[in-house]
């Protein structure tokens, strides 16, 4: 039986303090399995790329910071171009515990499953999100559940795994590179892909850094996500109307 070719993709921006330990934990969990680890260095100004390379990861560096969505899509493109069967995406900052990688892969191998999302809220784990982010999470979970008719509990989780059949879509121009969260789940649902959630415990961000860190960025994220979801729904309605 052919063994799956697996890629562990780690997007990173200025994570020199965390990247080595993250890679070491991934290697410990995946020891002896031959999985490749790629770090997508998104224009870091520190020693993220150097430390990742010294830790044994393949490093792909953007010439400047292009944003989280572009960084994760670079990982998808690498997986597609190099004919990987399965991809697990894990953050570099230590929030995502690599011990769940094998569970995600086993779930992804089940018939009819195209993608897996690691949820902080499917069961009680003690994870506490800042109030503004928590309100946003609840709102977008509600929207996704309303639109898809499925129950998602953590639409903003970056701990994900995908089957190769989904990679062509994730590397297309339809991919929402700004903030691929709730809008991406809706797009994948309308495209016929099946995503499932599994519960996992995640650490709170010890550095306090977040791609939605400031109040202005939080409002921008909400506005942009709502616009993206509205555009997806408009395309869907227009498409149905023309059939």
N, C-alpha and C positions, 0 to 999 in steps of 0.2 A: 504493500500500500504506500502510495506516494506521500511523503511527509510535506506538510504545509510549509511554504516559505513565508516567514513572519518578519515584519518590520516593527520596531518600537520607535516611534517618532516623537521627538522632544523639542517643541518650539522654545526658544530661549532669547531673552533680551536682558542684558546686564545681570546675569545670574552667576557671576564668578564664585560667589559664596556658597551656592547650593548645587551647582551642576555636577561637581565631582561626586558628591554623596548620592545624588539622584541616580547617576549612572551606575555607581557601585551597587546600589540596592537593586536596580533592574538586573544587573549581571548576576547577582546572587540568586534572585528568584528564577531567572531563566538559565541558570548554569547547565551546561551540557546540551542545550537544545539547539544551538546554532542560530539563534535569532540575531538579526543585525540591529544595531542601535544607531540611529541618525539624529544628530542635533542640528536643528535649523537655527543658526545664529542670525537673529534679525537685526543686523547692524549694531551689535553691542559695542560700547565704547570702553568696556573693561576687558578682562582676560577670559571671558566665557569661552571663546573659541579655542584658545590655547589649552585651557584646563579640560575641555571636553575631548580634544584630540589626545591629550596625554592619558586620559582615562580609557582610551580605546574605542571611542565612538567615531563614526563617520561624521564629518562636519561639513555642512553646506552654509555658506555665509552670504547674506544679502549685503550689497555695497552700502546701504543705509537702512535705517529703521522703516519698514514698510507696513508694520501693523500685524496684530495677532492673526487676523484672517488670512493674510497673504502668507504668513509664516507656516500656518498649518496646511495651507494648500500646497506649498512647496514640498512638504512631506508627502502629501498625496501624489504629487507629480513624480517624485522620486520612486515611490512604491509602484506606480503604474508603469513607468519607463523601465524598471528593473524586474518586472514580472513577479511581484510579491503576491501571495495569496490572501494574506490577512495583515491588517495594520492595527496597532494599538497606539493611541495618542495620549501622552501623559505630560503634565506640566513640569517645568524644571525647578519650580520654587519649593518643592517638598510637600505641597498640600496633598498630592495624590500618592497614596501608598502603593508601591509596585507589587505588593503581595497579592493584589487583585488581578494582575495581568493574566494569570493562567485561568482564573475563573471567567474572565471576559472572553478569552479565546475559546474556552470550552462552550460557553453560551453561543458564541458566534458560529461555531461548527454545527449547531443544531439545525435541522431542516427548516427552511423558511425564514431564517433569521439573516438579515442583511447588515444590521448595525446594532451596537450595544452602547448604552449610555450608563455610566456609573452615577447612581443617585445618592445624594447626601440625606435625602428626606423620605425615601421609600419606607424605611423603618427608622425609629428613633435612635440616633447615634450621638446626640449631644452637640452636634454642630450648630454654632450660633453665628448667623450672618448679621452684619450691620443693618439697622432698621430700614434705611432707604433701599438697600439692595434686597432685603427680604420682601418689601412691598412690591418691588419690581418683579422678583421671582414669582410671587403669588399671582400677580396680574398676568404675566406671560404664560405661566402654566395654565391658567384659566383659559386664555385665548387659544392656546394650542389644543387643549382638551376639547374645547367647544367646537373648533374647526375640524379636528380629526376624528372626534368621537372616541378617542382612546384616552387612557389615563397616564399622563406623565407627571412626575413629581419634581423633576430637576432639569428644566429645559436649558439652563445656563451652565450645566456641567461641561467642563472641558476634557473630562476623562472618558474617552470614547474608543470604540473599536469598530472597524469596518471590513467587510468582505470585498474581494477584488471586483465583484460585479458592480459595486457602487462607485468605484474609483473614477470611472469615466465621467460620471455626473459631477463628482466633487472637483474634478479638474477642468470642468467646462466654464464658459463665460457666465453661466447662470448662478454659479457659486457666489453667495453674498460675502464679499471679502472684508467688509467693514466689521460686522459683528455677527458671525455665523452661529446663532443660537436658536431661538424659537422659530425664526423665519426659515432656517435650514431644515428643521424637523418637519415643518409644514410642506416645504418644497419636496422633500423626500417622500412624504406620505402621498402627495398628489402624483408623484412619479412612480408609485407602485412599490416602493421599498418598505420593508417591515423593520421597524426599530423596536427594541425592547430595553427595559431598564433592569438593572440589578442593584441591590443595595450595597453600599460600601461606606466605610468610615473615612472621612477626609480631615486633614488637619486645617486649622485656621491659619491664614497667612501671617507668619511671624514677622515679616518685614513691613507689613501694612501696605505694601504696594498692590495696586489693582489697576487693570486697564480702564476701570470706571471710577478711578480714585476721587476726583474732585466732584463737587456738586454740579458744576457746569458740564462735566463729562457724563455724569449720571443722567442729566436732562437730555443731553445730546443723544445718548444711547437709547433712551426711551423713545424719543421722537423719531430717530432713524429706524429703530426696530418696528415701530408702528407703521411708518411709511413703507418699509420693506414688506411687511405682512399685507398691507392694503394693496400694494402692487401685485403681489402673488395672487391674492384673491381676485383682483381685477382681471388679470391674465386668465385665471381659471374660468371666471364667468364669461369672458369674451370668447374663450376657446370653446366652451360648451355651447354658446349661443350660435357659433358659426358652423357647428356640426350638423 
